[in-house]
C-alpha cells in the first residue's frame, strides 16, 4: 500500500514540475525574462515591436561564403539598431522582400559576398 502511495506522490510531483516548467515558458517556447518584456508585460524587442508593414534594409556583417551560409550570418539593421540572423528576423514577423548579393570579396582564401536584404513586417 505504501509503495502505491509513494508512486502516486512521485507522479504528482513530476506532473507539477512539468507544469511549472511550461508556465515559465513564453510564447513559442522561449523563456520569458525581464530583458524581453517590461514590467507591464509588453515586449521590448524592436524586431517584434516594429509597426506592421514597416520596411527596412539590413546588411550582412560578414560576407556569405562556403564556410558561412546566409542562415548563419548576422545582419545589421540600422533602422531599428539591431543585429540578427535571418531566422531571428523571420521569427519576429518579418519577410524578405528582396535580397541583393554584392561584389565578391576574398578573405582567408575564400570568396564571399556581402548580402543586403530588404524585409517587411507582416505580423
N, C-alpha and C positions, 0 to 999 in steps of 0.2 A: 504494500500500500504506500509506503514512504517513497519507494523508487518511482512510482507513477506520479506522485505529487511533486517530487523534485523535477521530473521531466517536464511536467506541465509548467512549473515555475520557470524553468530554463527556457522553454519555448516562448513563454510570455515575455521574458526579459529580452530574448533575441528579437522578437517582434517589436518591442518598444524601442530598442536601439535602432532597428532598421527604420522605423517610422520617424524617429528623431533625426536620423541622417537625411531622410527625404525632406523633412520640414526645413532643414538648414540649407537646402538647395534652392537657388533662384530659378528663373525661367531657363529652359533648355539645359538644365543640369549644371549650371555654373553656380558656384557657391556665392552667396550674397556677402558683400563686405561694405564697410563704410566708405571705402575709396570709390566703389562703383555706384553707391547710392547715398544720397544725402539723408539728413535726419528726417526729412519729410517723405522719404521713400522714393523720391524722383531720381532718375538716372543722372549720372554726372559724366557720361561718356559722350564726347562731342559727335562721334560717328552715329550713335543711336539718337541723340537729341537733335540732330540736324533736321530742318524742316523738310517735309515731303516734297518731292520733285526738285530738290536742290541739285545743282550740278557742280562738280569740282574736278580739277585735274591733279593727278598725283604722279610723281616721278620716282622711278626706281632708285634706291640709294646705292645699289651695286649693279654692275651690268649683269644681264642674264647670260649665262654660259652653259656649257655642257655639265659643269660641276654644280651650278646654282640655277635651278629652274625658276620660272616665273612664280610658281606657287611658293617658293622658299624665300623670295626676295621681299624686303620691306619697301614700302612706298611712302615717300614723304608727301603729305597733303597739306600744303601751306595755308589753304583757306580755313582749315579747322585746327591747324597747328598740331597735327597728329602724324604718327608713323605707324603703319600697319601692313600686314600681309594682305594679299588679295582675298584670302579666305576670311580674314577678320573683317575686311571691308564688306564682303558679301554677306556675312552673317549679321552685320548691323543693318541690313536692309538696302544696301547699295547694289547696283548692277552696272556692269561695264557697258558703256555706250560705244567707245572706240578705244583701240589700242594702237599706239604708234611705236614702231621699232626704229630707233635712231641709227646713226652710223656706227660701224663696228669699231671696237677698241680692243687692244691686246693687253692683257695683264697676265703675268705669271705663265707665259707661253700658251694662253688660252684666249681665243677670240670671244668677245662678249658684246652685247648690245644693250645700250640704255633703253628703257621702255617707259613710255608715258601713257597713262590710262586716263580716260575721261569717264567718270562714273555719275550715275543719277540715283538719288534716294527714292526708292519705291515704297517702302513701308518702314 
